Amino acid sequence: METPNNQETPKEIEFENRIDLSELQASVFQIKKQLQKVIVGQKEMMDLLIVSLLSDGHVLIEGVPGVAKTITAKLLAQTIDVGFSRIQFTPDLMPSDILGTSVFNVKTSEFEFKKGPIFSSMILIDEINRAPAKTQAALFEVMEEKQITIDGKTYKMDEPFVVLATQNPIEQEGTYRLPEAQLDRFLFKVNVEYPNAEEELEIIIKEQALENTTKASKIETVISGNKIIEFRNLVNQIKIEENLLKYIANIVVNTRSNSFLYLGASPRASIAILGASKAFAAIEGRDFVTPEDIKRATIPVLEHRVIVTPEREMEGLTSKQIIEQIIEAVEIPR
């Protein structure tokens, strides 16, 4: 039905002011399309990695060896036209091996700072729990403030800056548990499961089809780093009603009073749920957040930020199950 020329309805004005998310959606589709050339299944991991890019967060990927943690992170970096560094954490790794160090220049008789591998846009840290606490602590400032301070001088990171870290939950020999302060700096913790029988077969078929080519050669760059920054600005403009902000706050506050949890989530978790739920809404092409977006963001945001009491842990209760109970108990805004 056409609207007469002399009548401009408020609805038309609202539509003109809506956020155009079509380019963002198209880019997300292209990134997934590239990853799916090589990666079989793991839809949730792909979604969470893309959401972390759009909401300016870091990701901890946990799973047993061989479930495509590292390759997915590498291929994701390949779809984006930005610098990429891979750092293999080992027990003898020192902070200077990551951040860089000052080297004496004989010609100028001055010390020069040689940047370490952390100076890139996308950083893949393989087996992050292999390095001792001193080395892990070197990441605190750079993950939170996107800068490092060495010899009294501050160095800023290039944007976008994202840390993707992997760890193996099974093998504990020669590993160091990540401190809570570091875990809190990760937006998401992604638990990667084994593929099912159909996916396992598809993995083998794709591997056979590679012949003399590599997985990386199949992946094309589909988006620039500047576009990621533009999309982040769009995500920040996604609307969220005040009653949904209260919904987020109630969920997080309930983790602090839950008798099954020894440690609840910090306010950083509330901010993380807010940002991630906006990104989920944007990917769906909506310029507003729904309770479902919040629910979808809550478990991967909270799971690594809370600690189950020893008694409940001995009973086999997991942090995920307790968070699910909390979500069910908190009333959904109408």
Secondary structure, 3 states (H helix, E strand, C coil): CCCCCCCCCHHHHHHHHCCCCHHHHHHHHHHHHHHCCCCCCCHHHHHHHHHHHHCCCEEEEECCCCCCHHHHHHHHHHCEECCEEEEECCCCCCHHHHHEEEEEECCCCEEEEEECCCCCCEEEEECHHHCCHHHHHCHHHHHHHCEEEECCEEEECCCCCEEEEEECCCCCCCCCCCCHHHHCCEEEEEECCCCCHHHHHHHHHHHHHHCCCCCHHHCCCCEEHHHHHHHHHHHHCCECCHHHHHHHHHHHHHHHHCCCEEECCCHHHHHHHHHHHHHHHHHCCCCECCHHHHHHHHHHHHCCCCEECHHHHHCCCCHHHHHHHHHHHCCCCC
